């Protein structure tokens, strides 16, 4: 909404909003111990960020960095756990302009060899 001086005011919290992102990253493995292979990851992304309560949306460009471990279950299947930090900038509508974006994610997954 707009305040008395006609400036656009956002009323969202730190956990409000939605986002969808595509990233390009490189994963570097280090020497492992049997089935366990530690790695680091670095990359860049592009995504759409939206705060529906305020009607504010924009484009985010974050850098990613993280690390984790890959555990081989069989020659074609591995379990992966990773922690990742992201920091970047987003460009929003309604005159909000450029704002910093920070993120943290912990993920677990399964990788299949084809």
C-alpha positions as CSV (number, residue, x, y, z in Angstrom):
1,X,0.0,0.0,0.0
2,X,1.0,3.6,-0.2
3,X,1.7,5.9,2.8
4,X,0.7,9.5,3.1
5,X,3.7,10.7,1.1
6,X,2.7,8.2,-1.6
7,X,5.7,5.9,-1.0
8,X,5.0,2.2,-1.5
9,X,5.2,0.3,1.8
10,X,5.9,-3.5,2.1
11,X,4.4,-5.3,5.1
12,X,5.9,-8.8,4.8
13,X,7.9,-10.8,7.2
14,X,11.2,-12.6,6.6
15,X,9.5,-15.9,5.8
16,X,6.7,-14.6,3.6
17,X,6.8,-14.9,-0.1
18,X,7.4,-17.5,-2.9
19,X,10.2,-18.1,-5.3
20,X,11.2,-20.3,-8.2
21,X,14.8,-20.4,-9.4
22,X,17.1,-22.1,-11.9
23,X,20.8,-22.2,-11.2
24,X,24.0,-23.3,-12.9
25,X,26.6,-24.7,-10.5
26,X,29.8,-26.8,-10.4
27,X,30.3,-29.5,-7.9
28,X,33.9,-30.5,-7.0
29,X,34.5,-33.8,-5.2
30,X,37.4,-34.4,-2.8
31,X,39.0,-37.8,-2.2
32,X,36.6,-40.0,-0.3
33,X,36.6,-42.8,2.2
34,X,35.0,-45.8,0.6
35,X,31.4,-45.0,-0.3
36,X,31.5,-41.4,1.1
37,X,32.6,-38.5,-1.1
38,X,32.7,-34.9,0.3
39,X,32.1,-32.1,-2.1
40,X,31.8,-28.3,-2.4
41,X,29.5,-26.5,-4.8
42,X,29.5,-23.0,-6.3
43,X,27.1,-21.4,-8.8
44,X,24.9,-18.6,-9.9
45,X,21.1,-18.5,-10.3
46,X,18.2,-16.5,-11.7
47,X,14.7,-16.6,-10.2
48,X,11.3,-15.0,-9.8
49,X,10.5,-13.8,-6.3
50,X,7.0,-12.8,-5.2
51,X,5.4,-11.4,-2.0
52,X,1.7,-11.8,-2.8
53,X,0.3,-9.9,0.3
54,X,2.1,-6.8,-1.0
55,X,1.8,-7.4,-4.7
56,X,5.5,-7.1,-5.0
57,X,7.5,-9.3,-7.4
58,X,10.9,-9.2,-9.1
59,X,13.9,-10.9,-10.5
60,X,16.6,-12.3,-8.2
61,X,20.3,-13.0,-9.2
62,X,21.9,-15.0,-6.3
63,X,25.4,-16.6,-5.9
64,X,25.4,-20.0,-4.3
65,X,28.1,-21.8,-2.2
66,X,27.8,-25.0,-0.2
67,X,29.1,-28.4,0.6
68,X,28.0,-31.8,1.5
69,X,28.6,-35.5,1.2
70,X,27.6,-38.1,-1.4
71,X,27.2,-41.7,-0.1
72,X,27.2,-44.5,-2.8
73,X,24.5,-47.1,-2.1
74,X,25.2,-49.1,-5.3
75,X,27.1,-48.3,-8.5
76,X,24.0,-46.5,-9.9
77,X,22.4,-45.0,-6.7
78,X,23.8,-42.5,-4.2
79,X,22.3,-40.5,-1.2
80,X,23.3,-36.8,-1.0
81,X,23.1,-34.3,1.9
82,X,24.1,-30.7,1.4
83,X,24.1,-27.3,3.1
84,X,24.0,-24.2,0.9
85,X,24.2,-20.4,1.4
86,X,23.0,-17.9,-1.2
87,X,23.5,-14.2,-1.4
88,X,22.5,-11.9,-4.2
89,X,20.4,-9.0,-5.3
90,X,16.8,-8.8,-6.5
91,X,15.1,-6.1,-8.6
92,X,11.5,-5.5,-7.5
93,X,8.5,-3.6,-9.0
94,X,6.4,-0.8,-7.4
95,X,9.4,1.4,-7.0
96,X,11.0,-0.9,-4.4
97,X,14.1,-1.3,-6.6
98,X,17.1,-3.4,-5.8
99,X,17.2,-5.2,-2.5
100,X,19.7,-7.8,-1.0
101,X,18.6,-11.4,-0.9
102,X,20.0,-14.0,1.5
103,X,19.2,-17.7,1.8
104,X,20.2,-20.9,3.5
105,X,19.1,-24.4,2.5
106,X,19.7,-27.9,3.8
107,X,18.8,-30.6,1.3
108,X,18.9,-34.4,1.1
109,X,18.3,-36.4,-2.1
110,X,18.9,-39.5,-4.2
111,X,21.1,-39.5,-7.4
112,X,20.5,-42.1,-10.0
113,X,23.2,-43.0,-12.6
114,X,21.8,-43.6,-16.1
